[in-house]
Amino acid sequence: MLFVSESAKKKIDQIKAEQNLGDETFVRISVLGGGCSGLSYKMDFDKELKPEDQEFEDKGVKLVTDLRSFLYVCNTTLEYSDGLNGKGFEFKNPNASRTCACGESFAV
C-alpha cells in the first residue's frame, strides 16, 4: 500500500486544479538509481496505466507505481511541507535504511 498525508492531498488537489489535469490524472511514483544514497524518488502526474502498474488510493488520491519501484516504496507515505525548513513533497519510507540530508535519495 502507498499512503498520502492530508497536506500532500491538499497540494496534489491544488496542482491538479491549477493545471486543469482532470480526474483521470493520477500520481506516479517511481524509484530510480542515483542520488547520494543510491536510489532516488521520482513523482509525476500521469494518465496512462502500464501493464505491471500497482494502483492504490488513499484519501481520494490515486497513487500508481511500477512493480519494481513498489518493492522499495511499499508502505511509504507521501508528505508535503510548506514550512520554513523546506518546501515540497517528501517520502516517509519505512524501508529506507538511510536517507540523504535533502531527503530525495535513500538506500535499503
Biopython code that builds the backbone (N, CA, C, O; Angstrom):
import numpy as np
from Bio.PDB.StructureBuilder import StructureBuilder

atoms = [
    (1, "MET", "N", (0.846, -1.181, 0.000)),
    (1, "MET", "CA", (0.000, 0.000, 0.000)),
    (1, "MET", "C", (0.892, 1.245, 0.000)),
    (1, "MET", "O", (1.993, 1.231, 0.551)),
    (2, "LEU", "N", (0.410, 2.298, -0.614)),
    (2, "LEU", "CA", (1.026, 3.624, -0.552)),
    (2, "LEU", "C", (0.019, 4.555, 0.096)),
    (2, "LEU", "O", (-1.189, 4.394, -0.078)),
    (3, "PHE", "N", (0.519, 5.526, 0.842)),
    (3, "PHE", "CA", (-0.335, 6.435, 1.589)),
    (3, "PHE", "C", (-0.023, 7.884, 1.245)),
    (3, "PHE", "O", (1.063, 8.199, 0.757)),
    (4, "VAL", "N", (-0.983, 8.760, 1.504)),
    (4, "VAL", "CA", (-0.796, 10.193, 1.266)),
    (4, "VAL", "C", (-1.280, 10.940, 2.508)),
    (4, "VAL", "O", (-2.351, 10.643, 3.036)),
    (5, "SER", "N", (-0.499, 11.897, 2.966)),
    (5, "SER", "CA", (-0.902, 12.698, 4.121)),
    (5, "SER", "C", (-1.957, 13.715, 3.689)),
    (5, "SER", "O", (-2.146, 13.962, 2.498)),
    (6, "GLU", "N", (-2.627, 14.291, 4.655)),
    (6, "GLU", "CA", (-3.649, 15.289, 4.356)),
    (6, "GLU", "C", (-3.033, 16.505, 3.654)),
    (6, "GLU", "O", (-3.628, 17.058, 2.729)),
    (7, "SER", "N", (-1.836, 16.921, 4.098)),
    (7, "SER", "CA", (-1.182, 18.083, 3.468)),
    (7, "SER", "C", (-0.787, 17.784, 2.023)),
    (7, "SER", "O", (-0.894, 18.657, 1.161)),
    (8, "ALA", "N", (-0.333, 16.564, 1.752)),
    (8, "ALA", "CA", (0.022, 16.183, 0.379)),
    (8, "ALA", "C", (-1.226, 16.113, -0.493)),
    (8, "ALA", "O", (-1.194, 16.526, -1.652)),
    (9, "LYS", "N", (-2.326, 15.595, 0.054)),
    (9, "LYS", "CA", (-3.578, 15.535, -0.689)),
    (9, "LYS", "C", (-4.025, 16.931, -1.108)),
    (9, "LYS", "O", (-4.416, 17.145, -2.255)),
    (10, "LYS", "N", (-3.965, 17.877, -0.178)),
    (10, "LYS", "CA", (-4.377, 19.256, -0.488)),
    (10, "LYS", "C", (-3.516, 19.853, -1.593)),
    (10, "LYS", "O", (-4.035, 20.503, -2.500)),
    (11, "LYS", "N", (-2.204, 19.638, -1.524)),
    (11, "LYS", "CA", (-1.303, 20.194, -2.539)),
    (11, "LYS", "C", (-1.527, 19.521, -3.892)),
    (11, "LYS", "O", (-1.535, 20.200, -4.919)),
    (12, "ILE", "N", (-1.709, 18.207, -3.913)),
    (12, "ILE", "CA", (-1.974, 17.498, -5.168)),
    (12, "ILE", "C", (-3.266, 18.009, -5.793)),
    (12, "ILE", "O", (-3.311, 18.280, -6.993)),
    (13, "ASP", "N", (-4.319, 18.142, -4.983)),
    (13, "ASP", "CA", (-5.592, 18.665, -5.497)),
    (13, "ASP", "C", (-5.425, 20.075, -6.046)),
    (13, "ASP", "O", (-6.012, 20.415, -7.074)),
    (14, "GLN", "N", (-4.631, 20.892, -5.371)),
    (14, "GLN", "CA", (-4.389, 22.270, -5.816)),
    (14, "GLN", "C", (-3.665, 22.283, -7.162)),
    (14, "GLN", "O", (-4.052, 23.020, -8.069)),
    (15, "ILE", "N", (-2.627, 21.480, -7.292)),
    (15, "ILE", "CA", (-1.856, 21.423, -8.548)),
    (15, "ILE", "C", (-2.737, 20.925, -9.696)),
    (15, "ILE", "O", (-2.709, 21.480, -10.795)),
    (16, "LYS", "N", (-3.513, 19.880, -9.435)),
    (16, "LYS", "CA", (-4.394, 19.347, -10.481)),
    (16, "LYS", "C", (-5.409, 20.391, -10.933)),
    (16, "LYS", "O", (-5.705, 20.495, -12.123)),
    (17, "ALA", "N", (-5.943, 21.164, -9.993)),
    (17, "ALA", "CA", (-6.917, 22.210, -10.341)),
    (17, "ALA", "C", (-6.250, 23.332, -11.127)),
    (17, "ALA", "O", (-6.792, 23.785, -12.135)),
    (18, "GLU", "N", (-5.079, 23.788, -10.677)),
    (18, "GLU", "CA", (-4.369, 24.889, -11.349)),
    (18, "GLU", "C", (-3.965, 24.522, -12.766)),
    (18, "GLU", "O", (-3.969, 25.374, -13.654)),
    (19, "GLN", "N", (-3.617, 23.259, -12.985)),
    (19, "GLN", "CA", (-3.148, 22.819, -14.303)),
    (19, "GLN", "C", (-4.235, 22.124, -15.116)),
    (19, "GLN", "O", (-3.955, 21.560, -16.174)),
    (20, "ASN", "N", (-5.482, 22.160, -14.624)),
    (20, "ASN", "CA", (-6.615, 21.530, -15.314)),
    (20, "ASN", "C", (-6.295, 20.098, -15.737)),
    (20, "ASN", "O", (-6.493, 19.730, -16.894)),
    (21, "LEU", "N", (-5.797, 19.288, -14.789)),
    (21, "LEU", "CA", (-5.370, 17.932, -15.120)),
    (21, "LEU", "C", (-6.515, 16.928, -15.182)),
    (21, "LEU", "O", (-6.375, 15.885, -15.821)),
    (22, "GLY", "N", (-7.622, 17.208, -14.548)),
    (22, "GLY", "CA", (-8.772, 16.312, -14.636)),
    (22, "GLY", "C", (-8.708, 15.148, -13.663)),
    (22, "GLY", "O", (-7.659, 14.843, -13.096)),
    (23, "ASP", "N", (-9.855, 14.509, -13.486)),
    (23, "ASP", "CA", (-9.987, 13.427, -12.515)),
    (23, "ASP", "C", (-9.271, 12.149, -12.929)),
    (23, "ASP", "O", (-8.944, 11.333, -12.069)),
    (24, "GLU", "N", (-9.019, 11.950, -14.215)),
    (24, "GLU", "CA", (-8.350, 10.731, -14.671)),
    (24, "GLU", "C", (-6.837, 10.758, -14.408)),
    (24, "GLU", "O", (-6.165, 9.739, -14.565)),
    (25, "THR", "N", (-6.311, 11.898, -14.016)),
    (25, "THR", "CA", (-4.881, 12.047, -13.746)),
    (25, "THR", "C", (-4.562, 11.483, -12.369)),
    (25, "THR", "O", (-5.290, 11.719, -11.404)),
    (26, "PHE", "N", (-3.464, 10.734, -12.290)),
    (26, "PHE", "CA", (-3.029, 10.156, -11.013)),
    (26, "PHE", "C", (-1.566, 10.523, -10.758)),
    (26, "PHE", "O", (-0.881, 11.062, -11.628)),
    (27, "VAL", "N", (-1.111, 10.219, -9.550)),
    (27, "VAL", "CA", (0.279, 10.466, -9.161)),
    (27, "VAL", "C", (1.067, 9.186, -9.399)),
    (27, "VAL", "O", (0.735, 8.130, -8.862)),
    (28, "ARG", "N", (2.125, 9.292, -10.218)),
    (28, "ARG", "CA", (3.013, 8.153, -10.462)),
    (28, "ARG", "C", (4.276, 8.336, -9.631)),
    (28, "ARG", "O", (4.949, 9.364, -9.709)),
    (29, "ILE", "N", (4.582, 7.320, -8.837)),
    (29, "ILE", "CA", (5.784, 7.329, -8.003)),
    (29, "ILE", "C", (6.728, 6.258, -8.516)),
    (29, "ILE", "O", (6.335, 5.106, -8.699)),
    (30, "SER", "N", (7.970, 6.643, -8.746)),
    (30, "SER", "CA", (8.975, 5.716, -9.262)),
    (30, "SER", "C", (10.234, 5.810, -8.421)),
    (30, "SER", "O", (10.473, 6.809, -7.742)),
    (31, "VAL", "N", (11.033, 4.759, -8.476)),
    (31, "VAL", "CA", (12.346, 4.747, -7.841)),
    (31, "VAL", "C", (13.372, 4.543, -8.941)),
    (31, "VAL", "O", (13.259, 3.623, -9.752)),
    (32, "LEU", "N", (14.378, 5.416, -8.958)),
    (32, "LEU", "CA", (15.440, 5.365, -9.960)),
    (32, "LEU", "C", (16.781, 5.204, -9.270)),
    (32, "LEU", "O", (16.945, 5.609, -8.119)),
    (33, "GLY", "N", (17.726, 4.624, -9.959)),
    (33, "GLY", "CA", (19.086, 4.562, -9.437)),
    (33, "GLY", "C", (19.698, 5.943, -9.492)),
    (33, "GLY", "O", (19.502, 6.676, -10.461)),
    (34, "GLY", "N", (20.450, 6.305, -8.445)),
    (34, "GLY", "CA", (21.116, 7.604, -8.418)),
    (34, "GLY", "C", (20.927, 8.307, -7.098)),
    (34, "GLY", "O", (20.318, 7.774, -6.172)),
    (35, "GLY", "N", (21.454, 9.507, -7.024)),
    (35, "GLY", "CA", (21.391, 10.263, -5.779)),
    (35, "GLY", "C", (22.535, 9.867, -4.873)),
    (35, "GLY", "O", (23.209, 8.867, -5.119)),
    (36, "CYS", "N", (22.756, 10.631, -3.842)),
    (36, "CYS", "CA", (23.906, 10.388, -2.976)),
    (36, "CYS", "C", (23.751, 9.149, -2.106)),
    (36, "CYS", "O", (24.741, 8.670, -1.552)),
    (37, "SER", "N", (22.545, 8.614, -1.968)),
    (37, "SER", "CA", (22.357, 7.392, -1.185)),
    (37, "SER", "C", (22.115, 6.155, -2.049)),
    (37, "SER", "O", (21.958, 5.057, -1.516)),
    (38, "GLY", "N", (22.083, 6.313, -3.365)),
    (38, "GLY", "CA", (21.979, 5.172, -4.265)),
    (38, "GLY", "C", (20.664, 5.045, -5.018)),
    (38, "GLY", "O", (20.656, 4.584, -6.160)),
    (39, "LEU", "N", (19.550, 5.444, -4.406)),
    (39, "LEU", "CA", (18.242, 5.384, -5.043)),
    (39, "LEU", "C", (17.546, 6.717, -4.855)),
    (39, "LEU", "O", (17.719, 7.371, -3.826)),
    (40, "SER", "N", (16.761, 7.125, -5.843)),
    (40, "SER", "CA", (16.055, 8.397, -5.702)),
    (40, "SER", "C", (14.597, 8.237, -6.125)),
    (40, "SER", "O", (14.244, 7.362, -6.916)),
    (41, "TYR", "N", (13.771, 9.109, -5.569)),
    (41, "TYR", "CA", (12.342, 9.101, -5.852)),
    (41, "TYR", "C", (12.041, 9.986, -7.053)),
    (41, "TYR", "O", (12.723, 10.982, -7.298)),
    (42, "LYS", "N", (11.013, 9.608, -7.793)),
    (42, "LYS", "CA", (10.510, 10.446, -8.876)),
    (42, "LYS", "C", (8.992, 10.473, -8.747)),
    (42, "LYS", "O", (8.362, 9.439, -8.522)),
    (43, "MET", "N", (8.415, 11.646, -8.890)),
    (43, "MET", "CA", (6.972, 11.801, -8.784)),
    (43, "MET", "C", (6.485, 12.623, -9.965)),
    (43, "MET", "O", (7.011, 13.702, -10.237)),
    (44, "ASP", "N", (5.466, 12.105, -10.676)),
    (44, "ASP", "CA", (4.896, 12.782, -11.834)),
    (44, "ASP", "C", (3.381, 12.635, -11.802)),
    (44, "ASP", "O", (2.835, 11.812, -11.068)),
    (45, "PHE", "N", (2.726, 13.437, -12.601)),
    (45, "PHE", "CA", (1.309, 13.226, -12.876)),
    (45, "PHE", "C", (1.220, 12.463, -14.188)),
    (45, "PHE", "O", (1.977, 12.736, -15.119)),
    (46, "ASP", "N", (0.309, 11.516, -14.266)),
    (46, "ASP", "CA", (0.201, 10.651, -15.440)),
    (46, "ASP", "C", (-1.271, 10.306, -15.667)),
    (46, "ASP", "O", (-2.105, 10.467, -14.777)),
    (47, "LYS", "N", (-1.570, 9.831, -16.873)),
    (47, "LYS", "CA", (-2.934, 9.405, -17.206)),
    (47, "LYS", "C", (-2.968, 7.994, -17.769)),
    (47, "LYS", "O", (-4.046, 7.419, -17.924)),
    (48, "GLU", "N", (-1.805, 7.424, -18.079)),
    (48, "GLU", "CA", (-1.751, 6.124, -18.744)),
    (48, "GLU", "C", (-1.188, 5.060, -17.823)),
    (48, "GLU", "O", (-0.066, 5.179, -17.328)),
    (49, "LEU", "N", (-1.975, 4.018, -17.597)),
    (49, "LEU", "CA", (-1.526, 2.876, -16.809)),
    (49, "LEU", "C", (-0.719, 1.932, -17.684)),
    (49, "LEU", "O", (-0.983, 1.799, -18.879)),
    (50, "LYS", "N", (0.264, 1.278, -17.082)),
    (50, "LYS", "CA", (1.073, 0.277, -17.762)),
    (50, "LYS", "C", (0.715, -1.094, -17.201)),
    (50, "LYS", "O", (0.205, -1.183, -16.084)),
    (51, "PRO", "N", (0.970, -2.163, -17.949)),
    (51, "PRO", "CA", (0.525, -3.498, -17.531)),
    (51, "PRO", "C", (0.968, -3.929, -16.128)),
    (51, "PRO", "O", (0.197, -4.589, -15.432)),
    (52, "GLU", "N", (2.165, -3.582, -15.698)),
    (52, "GLU", "CA", (2.681, -4.038, -14.403)),
    (52, "GLU", "C", (2.452, -3.029, -13.275)),
    (52, "GLU", "O", (2.982, -3.209, -12.178)),
    (53, "ASP", "N", (1.683, -1.983, -13.521)),
    (53, "ASP", "CA", (1.462, -0.955, -12.506)),
    (53, "ASP", "C", (0.682, -1.486, -11.311)),
    (53, "ASP", "O", (-0.213, -2.320, -11.445)),
    (54, "GLN", "N", (1.045, -0.986, -10.159)),
    (54, "GLN", "CA", (0.347, -1.272, -8.913)),
    (54, "GLN", "C", (-0.440, -0.007, -8.572)),
    (54, "GLN", "O", (0.132, 1.082, -8.524)),
    (55, "GLU", "N", (-1.741, -0.139, -8.337)),
    (55, "GLU", "CA", (-2.607, 1.013, -8.094)),
    (55, "GLU", "C", (-3.087, 1.027, -6.650)),
    (55, "GLU", "O", (-3.451, -0.006, -6.087)),
    (56, "PHE", "N", (-3.078, 2.229, -6.059)),
    (56, "PHE", "CA", (-3.539, 2.416, -4.695)),
    (56, "PHE", "C", (-4.335, 3.710, -4.630)),
    (56, "PHE", "O", (-4.158, 4.604, -5.458)),
    (57, "GLU", "N", (-5.209, 3.801, -3.644)),
    (57, "GLU", "CA", (-5.938, 5.042, -3.431)),
    (57, "GLU", "C", (-5.997, 5.314, -1.940)),
    (57, "GLU", "O", (-6.345, 4.435, -1.151)),
    (58, "ASP", "N", (-5.654, 6.539, -1.558)),
    (58, "ASP", "CA", (-5.716, 6.958, -0.168)),
    (58, "ASP", "C", (-6.236, 8.385, -0.119)),
    (58, "ASP", "O", (-5.737, 9.255, -0.833)),
    (59, "LYS", "N", (-7.216, 8.626, 0.702)),
    (59, "LYS", "CA", (-7.826, 9.954, 0.869)),
    (59, "LYS", "C", (-8.309, 10.533, -0.469)),
    (59, "LYS", "O", (-8.308, 11.749, -0.662)),
    (60, "GLY", "N", (-8.717, 9.656, -1.381)),
    (60, "GLY", "CA", (-9.222, 10.104, -2.666)),
    (60, "GLY", "C", (-8.149, 10.406, -3.697)),
    (60, "GLY", "O", (-8.462, 10.874, -4.792)),
    (61, "VAL", "N", (-6.873, 10.144, -3.363)),
    (61, "VAL", "CA", (-5.767, 10.372, -4.299)),
    (61, "VAL", "C", (-5.314, 9.021, -4.835)),
    (61, "VAL", "O", (-5.000, 8.110, -4.070)),
    (62, "LYS", "N", (-5.284, 8.902, -6.161)),
    (62, "LYS", "CA", (-4.820, 7.665, -6.790)),
    (62, "LYS", "C", (-3.309, 7.733, -6.952)),
    (62, "LYS", "O", (-2.776, 8.660, -7.561)),
    (63, "LEU", "N", (-2.624, 6.728, -6.391)),
    (63, "LEU", "CA", (-1.170, 6.616, -6.463)),
    (63, "LEU", "C", (-0.838, 5.355, -7.249)),
    (63, "LEU", "O", (-1.414, 4.295, -7.006)),
    (64, "VAL", "N", (0.090, 5.473, -8.191)),
    (64, "VAL", "CA", (0.458, 4.348, -9.054)),
    (64, "VAL", "C", (1.978, 4.221, -9.051)),
    (64, "VAL", "O", (2.698, 5.220, -9.077)),
    (65, "THR", "N", (2.453, 2.983, -9.019)),
    (65, "THR", "CA", (3.888, 2.721, -9.103)),
    (65, "THR", "C", (4.112, 1.450, -9.906)),
    (65, "THR", "O", (3.251, 0.571, -9.941)),
    (66, "ASP", "N", (5.250, 1.354, -10.541)),
    (66, "ASP", "CA", (5.577, 0.119, -11.258)),
    (66, "ASP", "C", (5.978, -0.937, -10.229)),
    (66, "ASP", "O", (6.305, -0.608, -9.089)),
    (67, "LEU", "N", (5.951, -2.183, -10.631)),
    (67, "LEU", "CA", (6.189, -3.286, -9.709)),
    (67, "LEU", "C", (7.580, -3.225, -9.075)),
    (67, "LEU", "O", (7.714, -3.470, -7.876)),
    (68, "ARG", "N", (8.605, -2.908, -9.845)),
    (68, "ARG", "CA", (9.970, -2.843, -9.306)),
    (68, "ARG", "C", (10.073, -1.744, -8.250)),
    (68, "ARG", "O", (10.651, -1.956, -7.184)),
    (69, "SER", "N", (9.516, -0.576, -8.544)),
    (69, "SER", "CA", (9.562, 0.528, -7.589)),
    (69, "SER", "C", (8.773, 0.206, -6.324)),
    (69, "SER", "O", (9.156, 0.611, -5.227)),
    (70, "PHE", "N", (7.667, -0.525, -6.483)),
    (70, "PHE", "CA", (6.838, -0.853, -5.321)),
    (70, "PHE", "C", (7.624, -1.634, -4.277)),
    (70, "PHE", "O", (7.383, -1.478, -3.080)),
    (71, "LEU", "N", (8.555, -2.466, -4.710)),
    (71, "LEU", "CA", (9.373, -3.221, -3.762)),
    (71, "LEU", "C", (10.144, -2.292, -2.833)),
    (71, "LEU", "O", (10.432, -2.665, -1.695)),
    (72, "TYR", "N", (10.482, -1.098, -3.289)),
    (72, "TYR", "CA", (11.224, -0.119, -2.480)),
    (72, "TYR", "C", (10.316, 0.826, -1.690)),
    (72, "TYR", "O", (10.717, 1.329, -0.640)),
    (73, "VAL", "N", (9.097, 1.074, -2.182)),
    (73, "VAL", "CA", (8.244, 2.095, -1.554)),
    (73, "VAL", "C", (7.008, 1.539, -0.848)),
    (73, "VAL", "O", (6.140, 2.309, -0.437)),
    (74, "CYS", "N", (6.916, 0.236, -0.702)),
    (74, "CYS", "CA", (5.779, -0.369, -0.010)),
    (74, "CYS", "C", (5.607, 0.259, 1.373)),
    (74, "CYS", "O", (6.569, 0.355, 2.134)),
    (75, "ASN", "N", (4.398, 0.684, 1.697)),
    (75, "ASN", "CA", (4.038, 1.321, 2.977)),
    (75, "ASN", "C", (4.624, 2.720, 3.169)),
    (75, "ASN", "O", (4.702, 3.210, 4.296)),
    (76, "THR", "N", (5.030, 3.356, 2.087)),
    (76, "THR", "CA", (5.552, 4.722, 2.144)),
    (76, "THR", "C", (4.401, 5.724, 2.161)),
    (76, "THR", "O", (3.362, 5.505, 1.538)),
    (77, "THR", "N", (4.601, 6.826, 2.882)),
    (77, "THR", "CA", (3.624, 7.911, 2.928)),
    (77, "THR", "C", (4.198, 9.128, 2.217)),
    (77, "THR", "O", (5.319, 9.552, 2.500)),
    (78, "LEU", "N", (3.429, 9.683, 1.300)),
    (78, "LEU", "CA", (3.795, 10.914, 0.616)),
    (78, "LEU", "C", (3.338, 12.083, 1.476)),
    (78, "LEU", "O", (2.152, 12.212, 1.780)),
    (79, "GLU", "N", (4.281, 12.933, 1.866)),
    (79, "GLU", "CA", (4.009, 14.087, 2.723)),
    (79, "GLU", "C", (4.236, 15.363, 1.919)),
    (79, "GLU", "O", (4.866, 15.335, 0.862)),
    (80, "TYR", "N", (3.722, 16.477, 2.425)),
    (80, "TYR", "CA", (4.007, 17.786, 1.832)),
    (80, "TYR", "C", (4.214, 18.779, 2.957)),
    (80, "TYR", "O", (3.457, 18.811, 3.927)),
    (81, "SER", "N", (5.257, 19.593, 2.812)),
    (81, "SER", "CA", (5.547, 20.623, 3.805)),
    (81, "SER", "C", (5.759, 21.949, 3.098)),
    (81, "SER", "O", (6.391, 22.011, 2.044)),
    (82, "ASP", "N", (5.227, 23.007, 3.689)),
    (82, "ASP", "CA", (5.499, 24.343, 3.145)),
    (82, "ASP", "C", (6.061, 25.243, 4.237)),
    (82, "ASP", "O", (5.859, 26.458, 4.228)),
    (83, "GLY", "N", (6.765, 24.627, 5.174)),
    (83, "GLY", "CA", (7.334, 25.353, 6.307)),
    (83, "GLY", "C", (8.653, 26.027, 5.980)),
    (83, "GLY", "O", (9.129, 25.989, 4.846)),
    (84, "LEU", "N", (9.226, 26.638, 6.988)),
    (84, "LEU", "CA", (10.482, 27.377, 6.834)),
    (84, "LEU", "C", (11.680, 26.460, 6.584)),
    (84, "LEU", "O", (12.668, 26.891, 5.990)),
    (85, "ASN", "N", (11.607, 25.212, 7.027)),
    (85, "ASN", "CA", (12.734, 24.295, 6.880)),
    (85, "ASN", "C", (12.749, 23.571, 5.543)),
    (85, "ASN", "O", (13.548, 22.655, 5.349)),
    (86, "GLY", "N", (11.909, 23.952, 4.650)),
    (86, "GLY", "CA", (11.874, 23.313, 3.343)),
    (86, "GLY", "C", (10.456, 23.223, 2.845)),
    (86, "GLY", "O", (9.510, 23.118, 3.626)),
    (87, "LYS", "N", (10.321, 23.265, 1.551)),
    (87, "LYS", "CA", (9.011, 23.249, 0.929)),
    (87, "LYS", "C", (9.004, 22.187, -0.141)),
    (87, "LYS", "O", (9.914, 22.113, -0.966)),
    (88, "GLY", "N", (7.973, 21.361, -0.125)),
    (88, "GLY", "CA", (7.829, 20.382, -1.178)),
    (88, "GLY", "C", (7.368, 19.040, -0.678)),
    (88, "GLY", "O", (7.080, 18.862, 0.505)),
    (89, "PHE", "N", (7.301, 18.087, -1.604)),
    (89, "PHE", "CA", (6.881, 16.736, -1.286)),
    (89, "PHE", "C", (8.047, 15.967, -0.683)),
    (89, "PHE", "O", (9.207, 16.188, -1.030)),
    (90, "GLU", "N", (7.713, 15.061, 0.224)),
    (90, "GLU", "CA", (8.717, 14.256, 0.910)),
    (90, "GLU", "C", (8.151, 12.852, 1.092)),
    (90, "GLU", "O", (6.948, 12.680, 1.293)),
    (91, "PHE", "N", (9.014, 11.861, 1.021)),
    (91, "PHE", "CA", (8.601, 10.475, 1.169)),
    (91, "PHE", "C", (9.028, 9.963, 2.540)),
    (91, "PHE", "O", (10.210, 10.011, 2.881)),
    (92, "LYS", "N", (8.081, 9.476, 3.319)),
    (92, "LYS", "CA", (8.349, 8.826, 4.603)),
    (92, "LYS", "C", (8.347, 7.327, 4.336)),
    (92, "LYS", "O", (7.296, 6.685, 4.315)),
    (93, "ASN", "N", (9.540, 6.784, 4.132)),
    (93, "ASN", "CA", (9.694, 5.408, 3.683)),
    (93, "ASN", "C", (10.234, 4.529, 4.811)),
    (93, "ASN", "O", (11.395, 4.673, 5.194)),
    (94, "PRO", "N", (9.411, 3.618, 5.355)),
    (94, "PRO", "CA", (9.881, 2.756, 6.442)),
    (94, "PRO", "C", (10.901, 1.707, 5.984)),
    (94, "PRO", "O", (11.534, 1.059, 6.817)),
    (95, "ASN", "N", (11.064, 1.537, 4.680)),
    (95, "ASN", "CA", (12.012, 0.560, 4.147)),
    (95, "ASN", "C", (13.424, 1.118, 4.011)),
    (95, "ASN", "O", (14.373, 0.355, 3.834)),
    (96, "ALA", "N", (13.573, 2.423, 4.090)),
    (96, "ALA", "CA", (14.876, 3.062, 3.875)),
    (96, "ALA", "C", (15.775, 2.860, 5.087)),
    (96, "ALA", "O", (15.392, 3.168, 6.216)),
    (97, "SER", "N", (16.965, 2.344, 4.845)),
    (97, "SER", "CA", (17.925, 2.171, 5.940)),
    (97, "SER", "C", (18.671, 3.478, 6.207)),
    (97, "SER", "O", (19.149, 3.715, 7.317)),
    (98, "ARG", "N", (18.766, 4.318, 5.182)),
    (98, "ARG", "CA", (19.351, 5.659, 5.349)),
    (98, "ARG", "C", (18.834, 6.557, 4.238)),
    (98, "ARG", "O", (18.462, 6.084, 3.164)),
    (99, "THR", "N", (18.814, 7.857, 4.506)),
    (99, "THR", "CA", (18.424, 8.851, 3.518)),
    (99, "THR", "C", (19.471, 9.949, 3.514)),
    (99, "THR", "O", (20.202, 10.129, 4.488)),
    (100, "CYS", "N", (19.536, 10.673, 2.423)),
    (100, "CYS", "CA", (20.476, 11.785, 2.367)),
    (100, "CYS", "C", (19.855, 12.983, 3.091)),
    (100, "CYS", "O", (18.674, 12.961, 3.438)),
    (101, "ALA", "N", (20.641, 14.004, 3.310)),
    (101, "ALA", "CA", (20.175, 15.187, 4.045)),
    (101, "ALA", "C", (19.020, 15.889, 3.351)),
    (101, "ALA", "O", (18.140, 16.436, 4.015)),
    (102, "CYS", "N", (19.012, 15.879, 2.020)),
    (102, "CYS", "CA", (17.936, 16.568, 1.298)),
    (102, "CYS", "C", (16.650, 15.741, 1.254)),
    (102, "CYS", "O", (15.590, 16.273, 0.925)),
    (103, "GLY", "N", (16.729, 14.445, 1.582)),
    (103, "GLY", "CA", (15.544, 13.596, 1.595)),
    (103, "GLY", "C", (15.109, 13.082, 0.239)),
    (103, "GLY", "O", (14.065, 12.439, 0.129)),
    (104, "GLU", "N", (15.891, 13.354, -0.801)),
    (104, "GLU", "CA", (15.499, 12.938, -2.146)),
    (104, "GLU", "C", (16.114, 11.616, -2.583)),
    (104, "GLU", "O", (15.745, 11.084, -3.631)),
    (105, "SER", "N", (17.036, 11.080, -1.807)),
    (105, "SER", "CA", (17.575, 9.775, -2.142)),
    (105, "SER", "C", (17.664, 8.933, -0.873)),
    (105, "SER", "O", (17.654, 9.446, 0.246)),
    (106, "PHE", "N", (17.754, 7.601, -1.091)),
    (106, "PHE", "CA", (17.725, 6.687, 0.038)),
    (106, "PHE", "C", (18.435, 5.389, -0.328)),
    (106, "PHE", "O", (18.791, 5.159, -1.484)),
    (107, "ALA", "N", (18.631, 4.552, 0.676)),
    (107, "ALA", "CA", (19.181, 3.212, 0.486)),
    (107, "ALA", "C", (18.331, 2.241, 1.290)),
    (107, "ALA", "O", (17.701, 2.616, 2.278)),
    (108, "VAL", "N", (18.322, 0.983, 0.850)),
    (108, "VAL", "CA", (17.578, -0.050, 1.596)),
    (108, "VAL", "C", (18.530, -1.114, 2.076)),
    (108, "VAL", "O", (18.110, -2.073, 2.723)),
]
sb = StructureBuilder()
sb.init_structure("model")
sb.init_model(0)
sb.init_chain("A")
sb.init_seg("    ")
for serial, (resi, resn, name, xyz) in enumerate(atoms, 1):
    if name == "N":
        sb.init_residue(resn, " ", resi, " ")
    sb.init_atom(name, np.array(xyz, "f"), 0.0, 1.0, " ", f" {name:<3s}", serial, name[0])
structure = sb.get_structure()
